[in-house]
Amino acid sequence: MDYWHQEYTEVNLKHNTLLAYERAIRLQIKPALGKYRIRSLTAAILQTFVKDLYRKNYSKSSLEIFVCLVNNALKHAGHP
């Protein structure tokens, strides 16, 4: 996630978008998924991540952003 953020997003996105991504990665994504190796992430783990955020009353648009960030990082890393 850090590599993708530094190598891709910092080059291709605007400053405010970078700040929002960095915050989402630091506060939601890494605490929940940072303990997993990329190859060990499964659809069930990712669904639990989304469901846990939903239970914390995050908006649908926030959930979509978190999912998009994780998906883009995994695609960049070559994860199916």
mmCIF file of the N, C-alpha and C atoms, coordinates in Angstrom:
data_MODEL
# 
_entry.id   MODEL 
# 
loop_
_atom_site.group_PDB 
_atom_site.id 
_atom_site.type_symbol 
_atom_site.label_atom_id 
_atom_site.label_alt_id 
_atom_site.label_comp_id 
_atom_site.label_asym_id 
_atom_site.label_entity_id 
_atom_site.label_seq_id 
_atom_site.pdbx_PDB_ins_code 
_atom_site.Cartn_x 
_atom_site.Cartn_y 
_atom_site.Cartn_z 
_atom_site.occupancy 
_atom_site.B_iso_or_equiv 
_atom_site.pdbx_formal_charge 
_atom_site.auth_seq_id 
_atom_site.auth_comp_id 
_atom_site.auth_asym_id 
_atom_site.auth_atom_id 
_atom_site.pdbx_PDB_model_num 
ATOM 1   N N  . MET A 1 1  ? 0.832   -1.184  0.000   1.00 0.00 ? 1  MET A N  1 
ATOM 2   C CA . MET A 1 1  ? 0.000   0.000   0.000   1.00 0.00 ? 1  MET A CA 1 
ATOM 3   C C  . MET A 1 1  ? 0.876   1.246   0.000   1.00 0.00 ? 1  MET A C  1 
ATOM 4   N N  . ASP A 1 2  ? 1.906   1.255   0.832   1.00 0.00 ? 2  ASP A N  1 
ATOM 5   C CA . ASP A 1 2  ? 2.794   2.417   0.889   1.00 0.00 ? 2  ASP A CA 1 
ATOM 6   C C  . ASP A 1 2  ? 3.508   2.630   -0.440  1.00 0.00 ? 2  ASP A C  1 
ATOM 7   N N  . TYR A 1 3  ? 3.990   1.550   -1.026  1.00 0.00 ? 3  TYR A N  1 
ATOM 8   C CA . TYR A 1 3  ? 4.698   1.652   -2.308  1.00 0.00 ? 3  TYR A CA 1 
ATOM 9   C C  . TYR A 1 3  ? 3.778   2.226   -3.377  1.00 0.00 ? 3  TYR A C  1 
ATOM 10  N N  . TRP A 1 4  ? 2.580   1.697   -3.480  1.00 0.00 ? 4  TRP A N  1 
ATOM 11  C CA . TRP A 1 4  ? 1.613   2.193   -4.467  1.00 0.00 ? 4  TRP A CA 1 
ATOM 12  C C  . TRP A 1 4  ? 1.326   3.672   -4.228  1.00 0.00 ? 4  TRP A C  1 
ATOM 13  N N  . HIS A 1 5  ? 1.113   4.027   -2.980  1.00 0.00 ? 5  HIS A N  1 
ATOM 14  C CA . HIS A 1 5  ? 0.805   5.423   -2.659  1.00 0.00 ? 5  HIS A CA 1 
ATOM 15  C C  . HIS A 1 5  ? 1.964   6.343   -3.055  1.00 0.00 ? 5  HIS A C  1 
ATOM 16  N N  . GLN A 1 6  ? 3.166   5.956   -2.750  1.00 0.00 ? 6  GLN A N  1 
ATOM 17  C CA . GLN A 1 6  ? 4.321   6.801   -3.044  1.00 0.00 ? 6  GLN A CA 1 
ATOM 18  C C  . GLN A 1 6  ? 4.664   6.835   -4.528  1.00 0.00 ? 6  GLN A C  1 
ATOM 19  N N  . GLU A 1 7  ? 4.611   5.685   -5.181  1.00 0.00 ? 7  GLU A N  1 
ATOM 20  C CA . GLU A 1 7  ? 5.067   5.601   -6.562  1.00 0.00 ? 7  GLU A CA 1 
ATOM 21  C C  . GLU A 1 7  ? 3.999   5.956   -7.592  1.00 0.00 ? 7  GLU A C  1 
ATOM 22  N N  . TYR A 1 8  ? 2.753   5.757   -7.269  1.00 0.00 ? 8  TYR A N  1 
ATOM 23  C CA . TYR A 1 8  ? 1.703   6.035   -8.239  1.00 0.00 ? 8  TYR A CA 1 
ATOM 24  C C  . TYR A 1 8  ? 0.907   7.288   -7.890  1.00 0.00 ? 8  TYR A C  1 
ATOM 25  N N  . THR A 1 9  ? 0.314   7.319   -6.718  1.00 0.00 ? 9  THR A N  1 
ATOM 26  C CA . THR A 1 9  ? -0.605  8.410   -6.419  1.00 0.00 ? 9  THR A CA 1 
ATOM 27  C C  . THR A 1 9  ? 0.108   9.750   -6.298  1.00 0.00 ? 9  THR A C  1 
ATOM 28  N N  . GLU A 1 10 ? 1.293   9.762   -5.715  1.00 0.00 ? 10 GLU A N  1 
ATOM 29  C CA . GLU A 1 10 ? 1.995   11.031  -5.540  1.00 0.00 ? 10 GLU A CA 1 
ATOM 30  C C  . GLU A 1 10 ? 2.388   11.665  -6.867  1.00 0.00 ? 10 GLU A C  1 
ATOM 31  N N  . VAL A 1 11 ? 2.497   10.873  -7.900  1.00 0.00 ? 11 VAL A N  1 
ATOM 32  C CA . VAL A 1 11 ? 2.866   11.380  -9.216  1.00 0.00 ? 11 VAL A CA 1 
ATOM 33  C C  . VAL A 1 11 ? 1.640   11.760  -10.043 1.00 0.00 ? 11 VAL A C  1 
ATOM 34  N N  . ASN A 1 12 ? 0.523   11.094  -9.820  1.00 0.00 ? 12 ASN A N  1 
ATOM 35  C CA . ASN A 1 12 ? -0.622  11.215  -10.715 1.00 0.00 ? 12 ASN A CA 1 
ATOM 36  C C  . ASN A 1 12 ? -1.838  11.957  -10.167 1.00 0.00 ? 12 ASN A C  1 
ATOM 37  N N  . LEU A 1 13 ? -1.843  12.298  -8.898  1.00 0.00 ? 13 LEU A N  1 
ATOM 38  C CA . LEU A 1 13 ? -3.046  12.896  -8.320  1.00 0.00 ? 13 LEU A CA 1 
ATOM 39  C C  . LEU A 1 13 ? -2.780  14.289  -7.750  1.00 0.00 ? 13 LEU A C  1 
ATOM 40  N N  . LYS A 1 14 ? -3.845  15.033  -7.577  1.00 0.00 ? 14 LYS A N  1 
ATOM 41  C CA . LYS A 1 14 ? -3.750  16.382  -7.020  1.00 0.00 ? 14 LYS A CA 1 
ATOM 42  C C  . LYS A 1 14 ? -3.513  16.320  -5.509  1.00 0.00 ? 14 LYS A C  1 
ATOM 43  N N  . HIS A 1 15 ? -3.021  17.429  -4.990  1.00 0.00 ? 15 HIS A N  1 
ATOM 44  C CA . HIS A 1 15 ? -2.612  17.499  -3.584  1.00 0.00 ? 15 HIS A CA 1 
ATOM 45  C C  . HIS A 1 15 ? -3.736  17.101  -2.610  1.00 0.00 ? 15 HIS A C  1 
ATOM 46  N N  . ASN A 1 16 ? -4.930  17.654  -2.770  1.00 0.00 ? 16 ASN A N  1 
ATOM 47  C CA . ASN A 1 16 ? -6.017  17.351  -1.828  1.00 0.00 ? 16 ASN A CA 1 
ATOM 48  C C  . ASN A 1 16 ? -6.445  15.888  -1.908  1.00 0.00 ? 16 ASN A C  1 
ATOM 49  N N  . THR A 1 17 ? -6.402  15.317  -3.103  1.00 0.00 ? 17 THR A N  1 
ATOM 50  C CA . THR A 1 17 ? -6.713  13.895  -3.254  1.00 0.00 ? 17 THR A CA 1 
ATOM 51  C C  . THR A 1 17 ? -5.663  13.056  -2.537  1.00 0.00 ? 17 THR A C  1 
ATOM 52  N N  . LEU A 1 18 ? -4.411  13.444  -2.673  1.00 0.00 ? 18 LEU A N  1 
ATOM 53  C CA . LEU A 1 18 ? -3.326  12.740  -1.974  1.00 0.00 ? 18 LEU A CA 1 
ATOM 54  C C  . LEU A 1 18 ? -3.531  12.758  -0.473  1.00 0.00 ? 18 LEU A C  1 
ATOM 55  N N  . LEU A 1 19 ? -3.923  13.906  0.047   1.00 0.00 ? 19 LEU A N  1 
ATOM 56  C CA . LEU A 1 19 ? -4.152  14.004  1.497   1.00 0.00 ? 19 LEU A CA 1 
ATOM 57  C C  . LEU A 1 19 ? -5.297  13.095  1.936   1.00 0.00 ? 19 LEU A C  1 
ATOM 58  N N  . ALA A 1 20 ? -6.366  13.056  1.161   1.00 0.00 ? 20 ALA A N  1 
ATOM 59  C CA . ALA A 1 20 ? -7.501  12.194  1.499   1.00 0.00 ? 20 ALA A CA 1 
ATOM 60  C C  . ALA A 1 20 ? -7.100  10.724  1.429   1.00 0.00 ? 20 ALA A C  1 
ATOM 61  N N  . TYR A 1 21 ? -6.343  10.348  0.413   1.00 0.00 ? 21 TYR A N  1 
ATOM 62  C CA . TYR A 1 21 ? -5.883  8.966   0.285   1.00 0.00 ? 21 TYR A CA 1 
ATOM 63  C C  . TYR A 1 21 ? -4.974  8.589   1.446   1.00 0.00 ? 21 TYR A C  1 
ATOM 64  N N  . GLU A 1 22 ? -4.030  9.474   1.758   1.00 0.00 ? 22 GLU A N  1 
ATOM 65  C CA . GLU A 1 22 ? -3.097  9.196   2.841   1.00 0.00 ? 22 GLU A CA 1 
ATOM 66  C C  . GLU A 1 22 ? -3.844  8.988   4.154   1.00 0.00 ? 22 GLU A C  1 
ATOM 67  N N  . ARG A 1 23 ? -4.844  9.807   4.395   1.00 0.00 ? 23 ARG A N  1 
ATOM 68  C CA . ARG A 1 23 ? -5.626  9.685   5.628   1.00 0.00 ? 23 ARG A CA 1 
ATOM 69  C C  . ARG A 1 23 ? -6.388  8.365   5.665   1.00 0.00 ? 23 ARG A C  1 
ATOM 70  N N  . ALA A 1 24 ? -7.018  7.995   4.565   1.00 0.00 ? 24 ALA A N  1 
ATOM 71  C CA . ALA A 1 24 ? -7.769  6.740   4.501   1.00 0.00 ? 24 ALA A CA 1 
ATOM 72  C C  . ALA A 1 24 ? -6.842  5.542   4.693   1.00 0.00 ? 24 ALA A C  1 
ATOM 73  N N  . ILE A 1 25 ? -5.682  5.605   4.074   1.00 0.00 ? 25 ILE A N  1 
ATOM 74  C CA . ILE A 1 25 ? -4.716  4.510   4.207   1.00 0.00 ? 25 ILE A CA 1 
ATOM 75  C C  . ILE A 1 25 ? -4.241  4.401   5.657   1.00 0.00 ? 25 ILE A C  1 
ATOM 76  N N  . ARG A 1 26 ? -3.894  5.533   6.246   1.00 0.00 ? 26 ARG A N  1 
ATOM 77  C CA . ARG A 1 26 ? -3.342  5.551   7.607   1.00 0.00 ? 26 ARG A CA 1 
ATOM 78  C C  . ARG A 1 26 ? -4.368  5.186   8.671   1.00 0.00 ? 26 ARG A C  1 
ATOM 79  N N  . LEU A 1 27 ? -5.598  5.674   8.517   1.00 0.00 ? 27 LEU A N  1 
ATOM 80  C CA . LEU A 1 27 ? -6.580  5.510   9.588   1.00 0.00 ? 27 LEU A CA 1 
ATOM 81  C C  . LEU A 1 27 ? -7.515  4.311   9.434   1.00 0.00 ? 27 LEU A C  1 
ATOM 82  N N  . GLN A 1 28 ? -7.795  3.897   8.215   1.00 0.00 ? 28 GLN A N  1 
ATOM 83  C CA . GLN A 1 28 ? -8.729  2.792   8.028   1.00 0.00 ? 28 GLN A CA 1 
ATOM 84  C C  . GLN A 1 28 ? -8.083  1.547   7.423   1.00 0.00 ? 28 GLN A C  1 
ATOM 85  N N  . ILE A 1 29 ? -7.368  1.713   6.328   1.00 0.00 ? 29 ILE A N  1 
ATOM 86  C CA . ILE A 1 29 ? -6.897  0.545   5.579   1.00 0.00 ? 29 ILE A CA 1 
ATOM 87  C C  . ILE A 1 29 ? -5.751  -0.170  6.287   1.00 0.00 ? 29 ILE A C  1 
ATOM 88  N N  . LYS A 1 30 ? -4.694  0.545   6.623   1.00 0.00 ? 30 LYS A N  1 
ATOM 89  C CA . LYS A 1 30 ? -3.546  -0.124  7.249   1.00 0.00 ? 30 LYS A CA 1 
ATOM 90  C C  . LYS A 1 30 ? -3.870  -0.757  8.597   1.00 0.00 ? 30 LYS A C  1 
ATOM 91  N N  . PRO A 1 31 ? -4.643  -0.094  9.465   1.00 0.00 ? 31 PRO A N  1 
ATOM 92  C CA . PRO A 1 31 ? -4.965  -0.768  10.732  1.00 0.00 ? 31 PRO A CA 1 
ATOM 93  C C  . PRO A 1 31 ? -5.739  -2.076  10.539  1.00 0.00 ? 31 PRO A C  1 
ATOM 94  N N  . ALA A 1 32 ? -6.588  -2.117  9.527   1.00 0.00 ? 32 ALA A N  1 
ATOM 95  C CA . ALA A 1 32 ? -7.406  -3.317  9.316   1.00 0.00 ? 32 ALA A CA 1 
ATOM 96  C C  . ALA A 1 32 ? -6.708  -4.373  8.473   1.00 0.00 ? 32 ALA A C  1 
ATOM 97  N N  . LEU A 1 33 ? -5.950  -3.951  7.467   1.00 0.00 ? 33 LEU A N  1 
ATOM 98  C CA . LEU A 1 33 ? -5.387  -4.910  6.510   1.00 0.00 ? 33 LEU A CA 1 
ATOM 99  C C  . LEU A 1 33 ? -3.865  -4.988  6.531   1.00 0.00 ? 33 LEU A C  1 
ATOM 100 N N  . GLY A 1 34 ? -3.218  -4.099  7.263   1.00 0.00 ? 34 GLY A N  1 
ATOM 101 C CA . GLY A 1 34 ? -1.760  -4.042  7.259   1.00 0.00 ? 34 GLY A CA 1 
ATOM 102 C C  . GLY A 1 34 ? -1.060  -5.271  7.801   1.00 0.00 ? 34 GLY A C  1 
ATOM 103 N N  . LYS A 1 35 ? -1.763  -6.077  8.553   1.00 0.00 ? 35 LYS A N  1 
ATOM 104 C CA . LYS A 1 35 ? -1.138  -7.276  9.129   1.00 0.00 ? 35 LYS A CA 1 
ATOM 105 C C  . LYS A 1 35 ? -1.071  -8.435  8.131   1.00 0.00 ? 35 LYS A C  1 
ATOM 106 N N  . TYR A 1 36 ? -1.746  -8.289  6.982   1.00 0.00 ? 36 TYR A N  1 
ATOM 107 C CA . TYR A 1 36 ? -1.793  -9.352  5.981   1.00 0.00 ? 36 TYR A CA 1 
ATOM 108 C C  . TYR A 1 36 ? -0.743  -9.143  4.897   1.00 0.00 ? 36 TYR A C  1 
ATOM 109 N N  . ARG A 1 37 ? -0.189  -10.239 4.434   1.00 0.00 ? 37 ARG A N  1 
ATOM 110 C CA . ARG A 1 37 ? 0.637   -10.207 3.225   1.00 0.00 ? 37 ARG A CA 1 
ATOM 111 C C  . ARG A 1 37 ? -0.329  -10.162 2.043   1.00 0.00 ? 37 ARG A C  1 
ATOM 112 N N  . ILE A 1 38 ? 0.106   -9.556  0.962   1.00 0.00 ? 38 ILE A N  1 
ATOM 113 C CA . ILE A 1 38 ? -0.775  -9.378  -0.197  1.00 0.00 ? 38 ILE A CA 1 
ATOM 114 C C  . ILE A 1 38 ? -1.365  -10.709 -0.644  1.00 0.00 ? 38 ILE A C  1 
ATOM 115 N N  . ARG A 1 39 ? -0.550  -11.719 -0.741  1.00 0.00 ? 39 ARG A N  1 
ATOM 116 C CA . ARG A 1 39 ? -1.033  -13.022 -1.234  1.00 0.00 ? 39 ARG A CA 1 
ATOM 117 C C  . ARG A 1 39 ? -2.048  -13.688 -0.306  1.00 0.00 ? 39 ARG A C  1 
ATOM 118 N N  . SER A 1 40 ? -2.061  -13.280 0.948   1.00 0.00 ? 40 SER A N  1 
ATOM 119 C CA . SER A 1 40 ? -2.990  -13.908 1.883   1.00 0.00 ? 40 SER A CA 1 
ATOM 120 C C  . SER A 1 40 ? -4.345  -13.196 1.934   1.00 0.00 ? 40 SER A C  1 
ATOM 121 N N  . LEU A 1 41 ? -4.450  -12.042 1.279   1.00 0.00 ? 41 LEU A N  1 
ATOM 122 C CA . LEU A 1 41 ? -5.738  -11.351 1.257   1.00 0.00 ? 41 LEU A CA 1 
ATOM 123 C C  . LEU A 1 41 ? -6.736  -12.127 0.407   1.00 0.00 ? 41 LEU A C  1 
ATOM 124 N N  . THR A 1 42 ? -7.912  -12.312 0.954   1.00 0.00 ? 42 THR A N  1 
ATOM 125 C CA . THR A 1 42 ? -8.965  -13.030 0.240   1.00 0.00 ? 42 THR A CA 1 
ATOM 126 C C  . THR A 1 42 ? -10.188 -12.129 0.130   1.00 0.00 ? 42 THR A C  1 
ATOM 127 N N  . ALA A 1 43 ? -11.118 -12.548 -0.692  1.00 0.00 ? 43 ALA A N  1 
ATOM 128 C CA . ALA A 1 43 ? -12.368 -11.805 -0.826  1.00 0.00 ? 43 ALA A CA 1 
ATOM 129 C C  . ALA A 1 43 ? -13.080 -11.724 0.525   1.00 0.00 ? 43 ALA A C  1 
ATOM 130 N N  . ALA A 1 44 ? -13.017 -12.780 1.309   1.00 0.00 ? 44 ALA A N  1 
ATOM 131 C CA . ALA A 1 44 ? -13.674 -12.793 2.618   1.00 0.00 ? 44 ALA A CA 1 
ATOM 132 C C  . ALA A 1 44 ? -13.046 -11.764 3.565   1.00 0.00 ? 44 ALA A C  1 
ATOM 133 N N  . ILE A 1 45 ? -11.735 -11.660 3.561   1.00 0.00 ? 45 ILE A N  1 
ATOM 134 C CA . ILE A 1 45 ? -11.060 -10.673 4.411   1.00 0.00 ? 45 ILE A CA 1 
ATOM 135 C C  . ILE A 1 45 ? -11.452 -9.268  3.988   1.00 0.00 ? 45 ILE A C  1 
ATOM 136 N N  . LEU A 1 46 ? -11.466 -9.024  2.695   1.00 0.00 ? 46 LEU A N  1 
ATOM 137 C CA . LEU A 1 46 ? -11.816 -7.695  2.189   1.00 0.00 ? 46 LEU A CA 1 
ATOM 138 C C  . LEU A 1 46 ? -13.280 -7.366  2.464   1.00 0.00 ? 46 LEU A C  1 
ATOM 139 N N  . GLN A 1 47 ? -14.144 -8.362  2.360   1.00 0.00 ? 47 GLN A N  1 
ATOM 140 C CA . GLN A 1 47 ? -15.560 -8.131  2.662   1.00 0.00 ? 47 GLN A CA 1 
ATOM 141 C C  . GLN A 1 47 ? -15.755 -7.822  4.146   1.00 0.00 ? 47 GLN A C  1 
ATOM 142 N N  . THR A 1 48 ? -15.030 -8.496  5.006   1.00 0.00 ? 48 THR A N  1 
ATOM 143 C CA . THR A 1 48 ? -15.096 -8.219  6.436   1.00 0.00 ? 48 THR A CA 1 
ATOM 144 C C  . THR A 1 48 ? -14.617 -6.799  6.721   1.00 0.00 ? 48 THR A C  1 
ATOM 145 N N  . PHE A 1 49 ? -13.565 -6.372  6.042   1.00 0.00 ? 49 PHE A N  1 
ATOM 146 C CA . PHE A 1 49 ? -13.059 -5.004  6.169   1.00 0.00 ? 49 PHE A CA 1 
ATOM 147 C C  . PHE A 1 49 ? -14.163 -3.990  5.836   1.00 0.00 ? 49 PHE A C  1 
ATOM 148 N N  . VAL A 1 50 ? -14.839 -4.196  4.720   1.00 0.00 ? 50 VAL A N  1 
ATOM 149 C CA . VAL A 1 50 ? -15.907 -3.284  4.303   1.00 0.00 ? 50 VAL A CA 1 
ATOM 150 C C  . VAL A 1 50 ? -17.076 -3.336  5.283   1.00 0.00 ? 50 VAL A C  1 
ATOM 151 N N  . LYS A 1 51 ? -17.444 -4.534  5.703   1.00 0.00 ? 51 LYS A N  1 
ATOM 152 C CA . LYS A 1 51 ? -18.569 -4.675  6.628   1.00 0.00 ? 51 LYS A CA 1 
ATOM 153 C C  . LYS A 1 51 ? -18.276 -4.006  7.973   1.00 0.00 ? 51 LYS A C  1 
ATOM 154 N N  . ASP A 1 52 ? -17.040 -4.129  8.439   1.00 0.00 ? 52 ASP A N  1 
ATOM 155 C CA . ASP A 1 52 ? -16.664 -3.481  9.695   1.00 0.00 ? 52 ASP A CA 1 
ATOM 156 C C  . ASP A 1 52 ? -16.759 -1.957  9.585   1.00 0.00 ? 52 ASP A C  1 
ATOM 157 N N  . LEU A 1 53 ? -16.326 -1.418  8.456   1.00 0.00 ? 53 LEU A N  1 
ATOM 158 C CA . LEU A 1 53 ? -16.437 0.030   8.248   1.00 0.00 ? 53 LEU A CA 1 
ATOM 159 C C  . LEU A 1 53 ? -17.899 0.453   8.137   1.00 0.00 ? 53 LEU A C  1 
ATOM 160 N N  . TYR A 1 54 ? -18.700 -0.366  7.482   1.00 0.00 ? 54 TYR A N  1 
ATOM 161 C CA . TYR A 1 54 ? -20.136 -0.079  7.366   1.00 0.00 ? 54 TYR A CA 1 
ATOM 162 C C  . TYR A 1 54 ? -20.781 -0.017  8.752   1.00 0.00 ? 54 TYR A C  1 
ATOM 163 N N  . ARG A 1 55 ? -20.394 -0.941  9.613   1.00 0.00 ? 55 ARG A N  1 
ATOM 164 C CA . ARG A 1 55 ? -20.931 -0.979  10.981  1.00 0.00 ? 55 ARG A CA 1 
ATOM 165 C C  . ARG A 1 55 ? -20.488 0.232   11.806  1.00 0.00 ? 55 ARG A C  1 
ATOM 166 N N  . LYS A 1 56 ? -19.399 0.867   11.378  1.00 0.00 ? 56 LYS A N  1 
ATOM 167 C CA . LYS A 1 56 ? -18.927 2.081   12.051  1.00 0.00 ? 56 LYS A CA 1 
ATOM 168 C C  . LYS A 1 56 ? -19.583 3.327   11.454  1.00 0.00 ? 56 LYS A C  1 
ATOM 169 N N  . ASN A 1 57 ? -20.597 3.095   10.620  1.00 0.00 ? 57 ASN A N  1 
ATOM 170 C CA . ASN A 1 57 ? -21.410 4.168   10.022  1.00 0.00 ? 57 ASN A CA 1 
ATOM 171 C C  . ASN A 1 57 ? -20.677 5.047   9.022   1.00 0.00 ? 57 ASN A C  1 
ATOM 172 N N  . TYR A 1 58 ? -19.700 4.497   8.318   1.00 0.00 ? 58 TYR A N  1 
ATOM 173 C CA . TYR A 1 58 ? -19.100 5.244   7.220   1.00 0.00 ? 58 TYR A CA 1 
ATOM 174 C C  . TYR A 1 58 ? -20.116 5.320   6.094   1.00 0.00 ? 58 TYR A C  1 
ATOM 175 N N  . SER A 1 59 ? -20.091 6.411   5.362   1.00 0.00 ? 59 SER A N  1 
ATOM 176 C CA . SER A 1 59 ? -21.035 6.591   4.260   1.00 0.00 ? 59 SER A CA 1 
ATOM 177 C C  . SER A 1 59 ? -20.710 5.644   3.109   1.00 0.00 ? 59 SER A C  1 
ATOM 178 N N  . LYS A 1 60 ? -21.687 5.455   2.250   1.00 0.00 ? 60 LYS A N  1 
ATOM 179 C CA . LYS A 1 60 ? -21.496 4.593   1.086   1.00 0.00 ? 60 LYS A CA 1 
ATOM 180 C C  . LYS A 1 60 ? -20.362 5.128   0.216   1.00 0.00 ? 60 LYS A C  1 
ATOM 181 N N  . SER A 1 61 ? -20.289 6.437   0.052   1.00 0.00 ? 61 SER A N  1 
ATOM 182 C CA . SER A 1 61 ? -19.219 7.010   -0.774  1.00 0.00 ? 61 SER A CA 1 
ATOM 183 C C  . SER A 1 61 ? -17.846 6.786   -0.144  1.00 0.00 ? 61 SER A C  1 
ATOM 184 N N  . SER A 1 62 ? -17.750 6.862   1.176   1.00 0.00 ? 62 SER A N  1 
ATOM 185 C CA . SER A 1 62 ? -16.478 6.576   1.848   1.00 0.00 ? 62 SER A CA 1 
ATOM 186 C C  . SER A 1 62 ? -16.087 5.122   1.660   1.00 0.00 ? 62 SER A C  1 
ATOM 187 N N  . LEU A 1 63 ? -17.049 4.227   1.804   1.00 0.00 ? 63 LEU A N  1 
ATOM 188 C CA . LEU A 1 63 ? -16.762 2.803   1.603   1.00 0.00 ? 63 LEU A CA 1 
ATOM 189 C C  . LEU A 1 63 ? -16.272 2.547   0.182   1.00 0.00 ? 63 LEU A C  1 
ATOM 190 N N  . GLU A 1 64 ? -16.891 3.197   -0.788  1.00 0.00 ? 64 GLU A N  1 
ATOM 191 C CA . GLU A 1 64 ? -16.480 3.034   -2.185  1.00 0.00 ? 64 GLU A CA 1 
ATOM 192 C C  . GLU A 1 64 ? -15.055 3.535   -2.391  1.00 0.00 ? 64 GLU A C  1 
ATOM 193 N N  . ILE A 1 65 ? -14.690 4.614   -1.732  1.00 0.00 ? 65 ILE A N  1 
ATOM 194 C CA . ILE A 1 65 ? -13.327 5.137   -1.833  1.00 0.00 ? 65 ILE A CA 1 
ATOM 195 C C  . ILE A 1 65 ? -12.329 4.153   -1.232  1.00 0.00 ? 65 ILE A C  1 
ATOM 196 N N  . PHE A 1 66 ? -12.639 3.610   -0.055  1.00 0.00 ? 66 PHE A N  1 
ATOM 197 C CA . PHE A 1 66 ? -11.738 2.649   0.588   1.00 0.00 ? 66 PHE A CA 1 
ATOM 198 C C  . PHE A 1 66 ? -11.543 1.417   -0.297  1.00 0.00 ? 66 PHE A C  1 
ATOM 199 N N  . VAL A 1 67 ? -12.641 0.910   -0.853  1.00 0.00 ? 67 VAL A N  1 
ATOM 200 C CA . VAL A 1 67 ? -12.565 -0.266  -1.727  1.00 0.00 ? 67 VAL A CA 1 
ATOM 201 C C  . VAL A 1 67 ? -11.747 0.051   -2.974  1.00 0.00 ? 67 VAL A C  1 
ATOM 202 N N  . CYS A 1 68 ? -11.962 1.211   -3.543  1.00 0.00 ? 68 CYS A N  1 
ATOM 203 C CA . CYS A 1 68 ? -11.221 1.635   -4.731  1.00 0.00 ? 68 CYS A CA 1 
ATOM 204 C C  . CYS A 1 68 ? -9.722  1.721   -4.434  1.00 0.00 ? 68 CYS A C  1 
ATOM 205 N N  . LEU A 1 69 ? -9.369  2.289   -3.305  1.00 0.00 ? 69 LEU A N  1 
ATOM 206 C CA . LEU A 1 69 ? -7.961  2.395   -2.928  1.00 0.00 ? 69 LEU A CA 1 
ATOM 207 C C  . LEU A 1 69 ? -7.315  1.014   -2.793  1.00 0.00 ? 69 LEU A C  1 
ATOM 208 N N  . VAL A 1 70 ? -7.984  0.123   -2.095  1.00 0.00 ? 70 VAL A N  1 
ATOM 209 C CA . VAL A 1 70 ? -7.444  -1.223  -1.907  1.00 0.00 ? 70 VAL A CA 1 
ATOM 210 C C  . VAL A 1 70 ? -7.337  -1.936  -3.251  1.00 0.00 ? 70 VAL A C  1 
ATOM 211 N N  . ASN A 1 71 ? -8.383  -1.864  -4.070  1.00 0.00 ? 71 ASN A N  1 
ATOM 212 C CA . ASN A 1 71 ? -8.355  -2.516  -5.380  1.00 0.00 ? 71 ASN A CA 1 
ATOM 213 C C  . ASN A 1 71 ? -7.230  -1.988  -6.254  1.00 0.00 ? 71 ASN A C  1 
ATOM 214 N N  . ASN A 1 72 ? -7.062  -0.682  -6.298  1.00 0.00 ? 72 ASN A N  1 
ATOM 215 C CA . ASN A 1 72 ? -6.001  -0.104  -7.126  1.00 0.00 ? 72 ASN A CA 1 
ATOM 216 C C  . ASN A 1 72 ? -4.622  -0.509  -6.636  1.00 0.00 ? 72 ASN A C  1 
ATOM 217 N N  . ALA A 1 73 ? -4.420  -0.517  -5.341  1.00 0.00 ? 73 ALA A N  1 
ATOM 218 C CA . ALA A 1 73 ? -3.125  -0.934  -4.795  1.00 0.00 ? 73 ALA A CA 1 
ATOM 219 C C  . ALA A 1 73 ? -2.853  -2.396  -5.113  1.00 0.00 ? 73 ALA A C  1 
ATOM 220 N N  . LEU A 1 74 ? -3.885  -3.241  -4.989  1.00 0.00 ? 74 LEU A N  1 
ATOM 221 C CA . LEU A 1 74 ? -3.698  -4.669  -5.289  1.00 0.00 ? 74 LEU A CA 1 
ATOM 222 C C  . LEU A 1 74 ? -3.441  -4.905  -6.765  1.00 0.00 ? 74 LEU A C  1 
ATOM 223 N N  . LYS A 1 75 ? -4.122  -4.178  -7.630  1.00 0.00 ? 75 LYS A N  1 
ATOM 224 C CA . LYS A 1 75 ? -3.872  -4.302  -9.076  1.00 0.00 ? 75 LYS A CA 1 
ATOM 225 C C  . LYS A 1 75 ? -2.440  -3.887  -9.402  1.00 0.00 ? 75 LYS A C  1 
ATOM 226 N N  . HIS A 1 76 ? -2.003  -2.825  -8.795  1.00 0.00 ? 76 HIS A N  1 
ATOM 227 C CA . HIS A 1 76 ? -0.643  -2.337  -9.026  1.00 0.00 ? 76 HIS A CA 1 
ATOM 228 C C  . HIS A 1 76 ? 0.390   -3.364  -8.541  1.00 0.00 ? 76 HIS A C  1 
ATOM 229 N N  . ALA A 1 77 ? 0.051   -4.075  -7.483  1.00 0.00 ? 77 ALA A N  1 
ATOM 230 C CA . ALA A 1 77 ? 0.956   -5.076  -6.928  1.00 0.00 ? 77 ALA A CA 1 
ATOM 231 C C  . ALA A 1 77 ? 0.890   -6.401  -7.679  1.00 0.00 ? 77 ALA A C  1 
ATOM 232 N N  . GLY A 1 78 ? -0.023  -6.511  -8.637  1.00 0.00 ? 78 GLY A N  1 
ATOM 233 C CA . GLY A 1 78 ? -0.153  -7.749  -9.399  1.00 0.00 ? 78 GLY A CA 1 
ATOM 234 C C  . GLY A 1 78 ? -0.970  -8.808  -8.710  1.00 0.00 ? 78 GLY A C  1 
ATOM 235 N N  . HIS A 1 79 ? -1.779  -8.442  -7.722  1.00 0.00 ? 79 HIS A N  1 
ATOM 236 C CA . HIS A 1 79 ? -2.668  -9.385  -7.016  1.00 0.00 ? 79 HIS A CA 1 
ATOM 237 C C  . HIS A 1 79 ? -3.913  -9.580  -7.848  1.00 0.00 ? 79 HIS A C  1 
ATOM 238 N N  . PRO A 1 80 ? -4.382  -10.823 -7.993  1.00 0.00 ? 80 PRO A N  1 
ATOM 239 C CA . PRO A 1 80 ? -5.604  -11.067 -8.798  1.00 0.00 ? 80 PRO A CA 1 
ATOM 240 C C  . PRO A 1 80 ? -6.838  -10.431 -8.215  1.00 0.00 ? 80 PRO A C  1 
# 
